[in-house]
Amino acid sequence: MVWCCARGGLRRVSPGRQLSKAKSVQNYQNDLRSMQSAFPRFDTLDFRLLPAAFLTSGMLVGSQALAQEVALVSEKDFLSEMPIVLSVSRLPQRLDETPGAVTILDREMIRNSGARDVADLLRFVPGFQVSNSFESVAPLVSYHGAFDSYSNRLELLIDGRSAYSPYFIGSIGPGLETVALEDIERIEVLRGSNSAAYGARAMLGVINIVTRDTADTLGVQGAVTVGDNGIRDTLARLGWGDGTGTYRLTADTRADDGLQGANGQNRVSRINFRSDIRPNGVDEIQVRLGAMNIDSGKGKDGVIGNPRHDFSFDSSYAQVDWRRSLGEDADLALKLSHSQETYKDEFPFQMRNISPYYSVNDIYTVRASGESSSDDVSLQYTWRQSPALRLVVGGEFRSESVRSYSAYNTDAALVTDFYRLFGNLEWRATPTVLVNAGAMAEKASYSDASLAPRLMINWHATSAQTWRAGISKAFRPPSTYENFANVHYRWTDANPLLSFDQTSLRGPGNLLSEEVVSREIGYLGEFPDLGLNLDVRVFREEISNFIRQVNGGTARTYANDESFVIKGLEYQAKWQPWQGSQFILNQTYTDITSVNPGSALAAPQLATSLSYFQTLPGQMNLTLTHTESSKSTSFGGNDKDAQASQRTDLRLAKALRWGTHRGEIALVVQNLGAPYMDYKKEFSFHRQAFVTLRLDD
């Protein structure tokens, strides 16, 4: 059983009803509304690089569609249920009652975007930066600043399981590749700190990937994608089951030649299994298993310390969720998970590159290989005291183990344990005022105990206008690598003058946890008569004890280098001017006060995305998307390499139906404009086109 939220309180729905609500949640992009005065006129927006033809083409196509279907969008079209968000406070809540700003990417948006992986899809979330490079093992995303080569200030959840990489300093890049897009129901992105609910890695935000219920994927599905730049993607899925349980098995691959200038030939292979079992009226059991392999390359010709070479990354996971209904007003949930990852990266180094006194046979093997694992158990209790008061409390134990001789100068495993207690109280103080108060107490093996609190107040000024204000504090303990890295290079030669034992990086072992105090004011508005909705967030994030790699004399090290502020405004506006159409406009204004030139430009001062979706006659769909940003560095890059970027994509799809079978064929052209820099100044994203054929039984 699950909770279903309504503004007046909470009611319980059956598993069957849960499936129908899950389907209604797919239509998030049609659920939110806004007020006209807050939506700027298109002709006042400073897009600079945005082609005027973009909107013009939308109006032309829309007018043709309108001629085909004269009926305009009515208020009734907008009066569907407010979306239910599952991951912000650990309580299912209406979108206008969550303690933070949430962007929801539903299944329709995911498919119509033309994206081939989750990272590329997150370009459409306000405040996010994205790289398609595999130079840091997998494509990366960041929120409010790509400060370094690994994105480790965001939490990634996949069906509630934490999926960041302990080996790669907490990076969420590999985790974003875990599941196929076809298996995703929706992605909930909390834009703002959420350590009060999920602990250290949720310092700046949370990405929660919710996969589809197996009851919605019965039957067989296959898909093939081919196109420019060596694009070769395949997918096969099988779903089966009966009244007591349903199951899904998906295997897929994603392959291409990568960015221009990079060591490409990227290939992601994965297999995922999920089962949903309902043995009786009070218990629900879900089992998830999966494995993934990334084969790719990194480095550049002519770079002595990092020539072109291949690497491989393997990961696997197992997860069991059990939920029991304790009556009409209480639930108990248990989650168990285990994950592991193995990284293989080594290449030969010719010693004569550093001195002619070495012989041609003196070859040094540079290694960066290693492995890690994590085990997690959590117990959560949810209680509804009355329509005005709900509570969730629980505890979690997580253990992470990292082993790499090349990174730590020891064969021993380095283990970090996390102990967490959390709670969130939702109190409806008046019919129009909702208070969310929550906190997490956390203790990590090598860090002091911390308390991450949050207080958020939501005020429903009207039934369609909600204001939100709050403050939170979060901590991020240093990763194992930041604190204890010990990278050595040793060479023993018959000639003592040619022998060496050199340390290139050494963690200090006593880093303090990063801290952030986040303040925000938000607005969520609906205006059904105008087909408009608006989501605004004004934020100020005060970061202290920021951890950065610095020169440490004879070797580099990590240090709590500085404190600075990230402040700005971001908004998302949706508009449906005629039937079958939708425009989505996102803009983010960001100011980073860091004295470090690279960090000050870690996020563009202005970033914009505009998407246009149109249903056409003949079961066809058109999508045009445009993203652009002002000058910024890319994932730890030098400020001298900062560049602006823009990208325009097109997707045209045709639904296929014959008998009881369904399918779709779609043409996607990515980056209709000039190439733009991605990750490094030598790497660029060029235009590429591909065709996808999908068939469902």
Beta strands, then each sheet from edge to edge (+ up, - down):
strand 1: 2-6
strand 2: 9-13
strand 3: 84-85
strand 4: 93-94
strand 5: 101-106
strand 6: 128-131
strand 7: 140-143
strand 8: 155-158
strand 9: 161-162
strand 10: 184-191
strand 11: 205-211
strand 12: 219-227
strand 13: 232-241
strand 14: 245-256
strand 15: 266-277
strand 16: 283-298
strand 17: 309-325
strand 18: 330-350
strand 19: 363-367
strand 20: 370-386
strand 21: 389-403
strand 22: 414-430
strand 23: 433-444
strand 24: 450-462
strand 25: 465-476
strand 26: 486-491
strand 27: 500-506
strand 28: 514-527
strand 29: 532-551
strand 30: 556-575
strand 31: 581-592
strand 32: 606-616
strand 33: 620-632
strand 34: 643-658
strand 35: 661-670
strand 36: 676-677
strand 37: 684-685
strand 38: 688-696
sheet 1: 1+ 2-
sheet 2: 3+ 4-
sheet 3: 5+ 10- 11+ 8+ 9-
sheet 4: 6+ 7-
sheet 5: 19+ 18- 17+ 16- 15+ 14- 13+ 12- 38+ 35- 34+ 33- 32+ 31- 30+ 29- 28+ 25- 24+ 23- 22+ 21- 20+
sheet 6: 26+ 27-
sheet 7: 36+ 37-
end
